Amino acid sequence: MKGFETRRWVGLEGLVLAAAAVGVLTRRPALLFVAGLGVALLGYTRIARAPALDLEIERDLSDSTPAPDDDVHVTLTVTNTGTSTVFDLRVIDGVPPALAVDDGTARLGTALRPGATATLTYTVSAIRGEHTWEETTIVARDPSGSIERRETIDVETTMRCEPVLAATANLPLRGLTSQYAGRVETSVPGSGLEFASIREYRHGDPLRRIDWNRRARTGELATVEFREERAATVVLVIDTRTEAHVAPERDAETAVERGVDAASVAFPALLDSGDRVGLAAFGPKPCWLAPSTGLDHRARARRTFATHPAFAPVPSEAAFFPTIALKRLRRRLPSDAQVIFCSPLCDDYAAEVARRLEAYGHAVTIVSPDPTTGSTVGGRLARIERDLRIRDLRRHGIRVIDWGDESLAVALDRAATGWSR
């Protein structure tokens, strides 16, 4: 890239002429000397050329696959491989937009002789996802600062932070189940552990299910039936729309990030309980992981949480058509699937999605991270509107877990206590 004028010395000509005129009129040699220096500087700026940029950049991460919240030290090394000195060099590293610099700075200002090296070091806190560093911006000026050259250098660097899918919370499920054995109690009589009823004996009933006490009392044969426990098919749907990227404070986690955290906790808990679990995103970037079980499915989910652009910490700029997205989600959902919908419920459409899925025959449970705040008038109004949506959903028979500042496990226990009353 060619250099361009910085216009740093605009107005200097007038000052030089004024100093020379005053020096002549007042016969002060000092002013004439200053005017002479100004003329020399102006002459230099006329012949100045953009500095040559022959630089080599290396970026090193202390850990390219950290765990969430780990500190990652970034070292950027700049070497002047050219034959001329760069007198005024400024380097701005392209930190991924989702990461924040916790210690140090991603900027460097220095001068570099040929063969010399300069290093800048800073620390970022790892968050879930795949983060790619952007181009590093280089700004160089000649010694007078009148001519500037800008270039960008791309050093491919990626950090992948995968969540640890550990079952730290157990989500209570509703009665919609599959044909597989599991943990959800049903009203279907059959083979299980909990007593359901006694019926008349039929030819072929297993001997172990005959009520021998009744046989001894009355002489009649009767069969004991138990309440079957079946597995559920569950799809975790995360609201990733732009409207869901909200937080109570500027530096706090957004509702989307908390929703992904909740889903990454619920996913292994449901798998460990024998349920078939799937994953979907309701937002500009579609994501679908069909319900399944097993270690391979757990590994696929971990990669999806970490690398899929739908779950990025920053909102997507892609176009989003909610009606089409909802129809696509409906077609993909198995008929016996229940839905755990992770949404902050900050607008009416999120509540409408939950009501429609419930109406289509999918038992819906909402995990709703609360992003509202009471510190401002607007925040208090948003909190009231959200509370009204939650009450309306509960009146429609939809379970809502209102998740505030406490841990998810505490919010689940409190909600389950209310459901059992």
DRENMI-451370 format. One record per residue: x, y, z of N, C-alpha, C in turn. Coordinates in pm, whole numbers, plus 50000, padded with zeros to 5 digits. Layout:
REM residues N
XYZXYZXYZ...
REM end
This chain:
REM residues 421
500854988250000500005000050000500895012450000500555022149914501315034449910501045042850034502035051350064501875060150179500945071750146500425077950250499575089650232499945099950339499635112350308500005123150398499125122950523499755125250635499005125750761498485139750792498975149650717498595163650739498955167950882500025162150930500465165351066500985179651076501585184650968502215197850974501405208650905500105206350891499225216450831499265229250917499465240450853499535253250926500935257450961501915248450937503295251950973503835263150884503405263150754503895273550664503545287450718502325289150765501915302150818502735306150940502995296351027503785299651146505215303451109505785296651008507155300050965507215314150908506245317550823506215330950764506025341550872505135338550968504905348351075506155350351159506835339151193508065340351272509135348051197509255345551065510255352750987509935367550980508645370850959508265385050949508495392351080508085386051190508305392551320509795393851349510585383651312512035384351335512685395551259512235397851133512805408751052512405422151109511125423851145510645436651195511245440051330511365430251415511875432951551513375430851562514005425851452515445423451448515875413751559515095402851571515415392351669515985380151595517245377051614517845365651545517225352151585516755351351710516195338651756514965334751673514135344651641512945341651561513335337751419514355344351367514815340751233515385326551232516075322751342516615309251351515475298951355514435302151434513285293051441512615291851305512495303051234511895302751101512745294251006514065295151021514935286950936514755272150962514615268251090514345254151123513025249651062512025258551069510725255151011510815252950862511615261450792511795259750649512465246350619513455242550701514125229650680513165218050700512315219050803511355208350827510355207350713509885218850663508955218550552509605212550428510875215650408511575209850295511675194650307511925189950427512025175450447510695168450421509605174750469508295168350448507945167450300508535176650216508235176150073508935164450004510075160350058510835149549993510685136250068509935136150179509785123850258509055113150178509405100850200508795089550134508255079850239507265071950199506685062050290507735051650326507825048150453508835038250493508515024450436509585017350403509405003550353509034994450470508144985050441507684975750545508024961550503509114956450555509494942550537509524936150675508354931650716508194926650853507754912150853508154905150955507734891350976507064890551113505874884751117505084884351241504804869851278504964866751404504624853551458503744855551581502744847151593501844847751709501844834051777501994834251907502074821751983501074822252098500314811252115499354810052225499904800352329499734803652455500184794652560499394781652562498144782152512497294770252505496254772552396496284764252293495334765952182494024758552204493964749952306492724742752339492444743952489492214755952538492004757652682490604753652724490424752452854489104750552912488464764252932487144764952939486494777852963487024784653088487214797853076487694806753183489194805553210489914797253136491364796553152492004809253093493124813353152493884824553097494814819552988494784826152874495644822652761496554834552733497854832152737498834842552713499184842752564499064854452504499324856152361500614864252345501534859152264502794866052238502904868752089503034881452054503174885551915504584890951895505314885051802506694888851775506784895151637507374907251630507524914651504509014916251476509454911751359510864912451320510994920651192511944930151192512224938151074513214930550986512734924850878513584917150787514134925550673513824938650673514304947350567515694952950596516094962750513517424968850525517384983050577516214988250607516095001850658515375001950791515675012050869515065013251001513645018850988512725012951064511365018151074511335026651201511265039951184511425049051297510175049851383509025048351322507765049551398506855038051355506825027351432506055015351399504995013051505503775010751459502665007951550501974995151504501764986051597501194972851568499914971251650498834967051584497544964751650497124950551617497114941751715496774927851691495274926151675494874916651589493454914351561492834904451656492564908751779491964900051879490544896251835490154883451844488794879651807487764887851884486674891851819485714900751883485054895052008485004881652020484344875752137485264875352259486564877752239487514876952349487854890952399488104891952528488504904552589489914903252645490684914052631492044914152685491964917352833492374907652916492304909253061493564915553120494684913353055495944918553109496864922052992497594933153005498444937552897497664945152792498254946852676497604953952566497964947352435497014947752341497234941852209497794952052111498424962752162499024973152079500484974852115501254979152017502684981152038503144993051956503945001752017504575012951947506065012451971506835012551864508285011051879508985015651751510325015251753511155016951634511965004151616512185000351490512864987651464514014989751366515214986351410516354986151320516304973451235517044972851127517084960451047517554948551131516774937751124517094925751200516614925851343516094937151391515644938151531514254931951547513944928351670512674921951703512004929051820510694930551812509904936151922508794926351956508414926052082507414916252128506354923252212505124919452189504044923852278503354911452333502924912352459502294901052527501024905952596499964898352583498724901452653498014888452686496994889452771496284877752821494804879152791494204868252740492754867852719492174856452802490914857852836490214847352911489414838952812489644825952814489004817052717487514815752745486744816452641485314813652649484974803352543483844796552563483434785752475483364790352330483884781952242483794784752099485134783452029485094785451899486304785451817486594799751776487764804751812488104818751793489314819851702489154827251594490224829351496490674843951501491974845851513492514859351518492374866251383492024878951386491894886751264493264891951220493294898951108494554904051056495174914251152496494914051159497234923751239497474936251155497144947751211497304960451140498664966451173499384970451069500704976651083500614991051033501065000451113501105014651075502545019451093503125024950987504505029950994504545044150938505335052651002505495066450957506975069750939507225079550854508595084150838509005092150963510285095650981510715102451104509955115251135509485122451032508745134851058507285132451089506805120551060505395117451084504475123150980504995127650867504155133850765503605123750664504295112450647503865102150553503625089250631502485082950605502095070950679501765059750582502105047650622501765035850543501055025850634499975020050583499205010050659499164997050580499364986150650499254972950590498644963350692498124952350641497604941850729498314928850696498634921450800499304908650785498464898050855498184887450782497344876650837498234865250886498184862751015498884851351074497804841851126497614830751059496504821751093496704815951234495774819451322495824814751461494414811951507494174800151559492834796251605492944789951743492014793851828491914787951962490544781451974490524768952014489254761752031489054758752178487944763352230487624761352371486344753152378486474740352408485324731452413484814730252556483484730952575482944729352709483104714952757483214713552887483264700152947481824695952974481334686052900479944681752916479834672953039479664679353153479534672153280478114673853332477524662753372476144662953420476114668153564475894681253579475834687253711474414691153751473454688653666472064691753699471164681653629470044678553693469114668653640467804675553608467444676053480466224682853441465034673653456464024678053529462794670053538462044670753405461704659153351461034658653222459544656453240458804659553134457374657553136457034643653083455784640253073455384626553050455474621352910455824629652813455894625252675457144616752656456974603952619458094594552617458144586852487459204578952474459374570052359459054555852403459324546152312459034532252345460154525652422461264532952446462424527052511462324528352662462914518752732462924519352878463784530852924463324537253034464064548753085463634552253224463664565553255463434569953392462134577653410461414580753301460214588853312459024580053343458344582953453457184575053490456024578153398455294567553358454154569353270452914563353335451774565653272450524559653318450254546453249451204541753169451034529253095451354517553186450414508153207450724496453289451604486653213452464479853287453354470353224454404466053324455604463553274456684459153362457434471453410457524472953541458214484253599458454481653746458624492453822458894491153965457734496254052456994506254003455924512154084454594505154055453874501554161452574494754147451594503754072450844497553976449844505053900448444499853925448204486653908446844481253924446904466153928445724460153958445564445553953444444442553855444664433353766443654429553667443484414453667442454409953596442174395653586443294388553511443614376753558444684368853498444334365053354445344366053266445174361953127446194351253095445804342253007446694331152971447994336752914449114332252967450424336552921451064347053008450334352253111450954362153199452104355653275453204362853297454354357153370453964353153512454504342253559454204337553694454644347553801455744354953775456264364153876455334376153898454354378253807453434389553823452064385253874451904372453910450634367953968450564372154114449394377054155449174381054295448854368554376449884362254434449704349754506448964351754637449054363354696448294366154819446794365754791446384371854684444974371454648444544357254612445424349954548445124336054514444894327854641445694330454748445534323054873444244326954944443844340054933442634344555003441364340254932441324341954800440064340254727440064328354632441244323054604441334312154508441304316654364441274330154341441234335454205442634339954163442874338454034444144343053980444014357553934444974365753971445014379753928446464383453897446614393253808447944397553764448194411853811449384413953869449794427253915450474434553799450074447053777450704455353676451434467053742452554470553686453384481353740453414492953639453744504353691453844516053605455184515753530455074516153397456284515453318457074528553324458394527253317459284538853306459944538253169459774548953094460284549352958461254560952938462034559452835462974570152800462244581152724462794593052733462234604452660463134608152543462524613752441463274619852332463214634952353464364640852375464424655052414465284662552313464804674152271465584683052185465804696252260467054699752279467404712452343467464723252235466564732752242466494743452143466964756352209467984762552152468554774752210468154786652124467594796652188467204809052121468464817252095468884817951967470104825251932469814837551846468584842151848468244854151772468974866351830469024876851751469664889251798468974894351924467664892351932466914897052049467334889852177467944878052164468364870452282469774873952328470504881452248471864885452287471784897852376471264896052493471104907052589471694902752723472104912752800472734910152930472394921653024472374919153156472064929853250473134940653256474374937053222475474946753224476344944553100477134954653068477934954252947478894942352945479534939553057480544929053062479994915653110478704914753132478104902253181477834892753064477654879753098477294869952996475934873252937475794871352807474504873352744473594861452773472314863452747471354852452768471654840752675472194843352556472554832452465473684824052525474694830752580475804823352642475314814952759474434820752841473914813152955473014801652907472274804052798471454793352744472294781752691473414785052625474314774552577474934767152696475294774552801475834768152922474814758452982473554762752989472514754153044472334741652958472344743352826472184731852737473364722252749474574727852765475754719152778475754711652910475004716453010474834709053135473724698653120472624702553055471474693553043471764681952949472544684352845472784673952744473364661252805474494661952878475034649452935474164643653046473444652453121472574647353226471464638653165470904643153053469854635352988470414622552926471594623552866472214611452811472474601052919472984605653034473284596453143472024589953198470864596353179469604590753226468974581253126469644579153012469124569952912468214576252810468084589352810467214596152715467954598652583467174599652477467714603452347467664618652337468814624852309468924639452318469394645152185468774656252145469164663552026469424678052059469894685551961470274699551982469894707651859469384719751882469004728451771469194742951813469384751551713469464765951735468304772551663467654781851730466574789551669467104803751649467664806051530468284818951505468774819851362469554830351330470014832451192470864821151138471694814851222472534803751179471854790651221471324782951126470634770451164471614760051215471174752551313471964741551368470994730351406471354718151370470494706651404471364694451429471204688651547471844675951582470724666651624470434656651542469304647751564469434640151695468314637251764468374630051891469014616351876469894613051970470564600051969471154597652106471924587152118472574583652244474004579152215474754576552321476084570652305477224580652317478434575152328479634583252345479944591552221479734585852103479994593351980479074605451971477824603552012476874614652009477274625452109477774621452224478254631152323479424639252266480334632452196481484639352137481034649052027480054644951946479534653951843478904666351905478184664352014477564675752082478624685252137479684679852194480754688352249481384696852138481624690752022482184698451911481194708851861479914705351858478904714851811478824726851903478794724552035478754735652129479974744752112481134738752081482374746452077482584753851946482174747951834482604753351705481484758351616480234754851643479184758951550478944773951559478884780951444478694795451448477364799851507476384790951512475094794751571475244798451719476234792551788476384794751930477514804551962477884812751865478934822751887478474832851992479394838252072479004847852176478504861152122478784864151994478324876751935477214873651836476234882651821475114879851732475534879251586474834871051510475124869651367474424880951291475064885251182474484895551098473694889550982473564876450977472814869950870471324872950883470634872550770469194874850770468484863250840467384866450908466634856250983465154857750953464544846650914463114846350885462474836850985461884842151092461434833651203460364823551164459444827251077458384817751038458984805650966459924808150875460574797050803461384788550900462084795150994462894787651090462024778851178460864783751219459974775751303459414763851226459054765951099458564754751018459654744250999460884748650978461994739250961462194731151090462124737851203462284730951331461164720851352459944724351319458814715151335458994702651251459454704251128459644692551040460724683151094461714688851160462814680451209462494673651341461634679351422461354673651553460644660251539461124649751603460374637151606459014639251671458044631251633456694633151683456594631251834457474622751892457394620352035458404628752114458994638752050460034646652117459414657552203459974659252321459664670952400460814680752387460534693452414461464704252386461844711352515463154713352534463644722352638464144734752565463434745652581463674758052507464434767752596465674770852559466514780152636466364794052575465634802852642465364816152588465174825952702465644838452687465424848352793464014853852795463204850652692461804855452685461744870652691462624876952613462684891652613461734898052513461064889952433460084895452341458924885552329457854890252270456644881952261456824870052168457704871352068457824860351971458424847852035459344849652129459914837852197458814830052269457914837352337456804830752403455864824252302455704830552186454844824952082455424811852029456734811052014457374798751969457084787352066457214790152196456944779852297455484775252291454554784652276453134780852271452814772552147453434776052034453164768551911453714754351921454924752951971455494739451985454644730952079454134736952186453244729752278451954725752206451424734852124450194731852052450384720951948451594719651895451884709351795452124695751859452004694751990452114681752057453454678852121454314688752129455614687052194455574693452332455754685252436455774690652571456974700052585456734712452624457764722752627458094726552771459374726852801459894732452926460864743552889460714755152947461554766652914462564768953025463834769752988464884774353079465194788653038464844798153125464904812253086465894819953173467124822253124468054830953197467544845253199467564851353316467004864753333468074875153301467924882753191468904893053157468494907053200467394908253273466874921453307467564926953431467434939853449468014946653564467024956853618467104959253747466204969053808466874982353834468054984653776468794996953806468335008853724467575006453617467075017453534465565015853515464935026653469463495026153444463195016353330464015016853224463815007653113464014993253155465014990853242465264977253289464114972053373463554980653458462404976253541461184973253453460984981253348459874978653257460064965453184461284962753138461564950153070461354938353164461694939953290461494929153388460014926353408459214936753416457764934953434457174927853313457554931953191457034925653071457434910953065458664907853103459114893953103458334885753206458094891153325457324884053427455914881053377455324890353304453974888053251453994876853147455014876153066455114865252967455224851853038456044851353144456214838853217454904834353279454174843553339452884840053399451904834953294451884841453178450984837053072451344823053023452634820153008453054806852965452674796253068452854799353193452494789753298450994787353300450194797553270448744795553263448374786253148449204785853044448974776752932449544762952959450024760353078450524747053114451964744553075452704754853038454104753352998455004755953119455884746853146456804748553258457884758853222458144767953315459174778253294460104778153415461384776353388462414777353492463004791253482462644799953576463134813753578464504813853644465534815453564466914813853611467554827553631467734831353757468324844153791469834843353809470324849353918471764849653945472284836654006471384828054054471814815954120472284805554018472824794454067473254783853977472044777153914472274770253803471184763453735470584752553822471404745553897470894734853984469914740354087470234751954146469324758154243468014762154177468104768054057466884772053985466024759953952466644748753914465894736653884465204731154008465894730754120465294725654245464114734354287464264747554274463164756354312461964754354222462214752954089461114750953996460444737354019461234726854043460674713454063459814713154189460224720654292459414721454414458054727354385458014737854303456754743954267455884734854183456504726654095455714717654010455104706154091455774702454201455274691054278454134694454370453824707354384452734711154474451394708454411
REM end
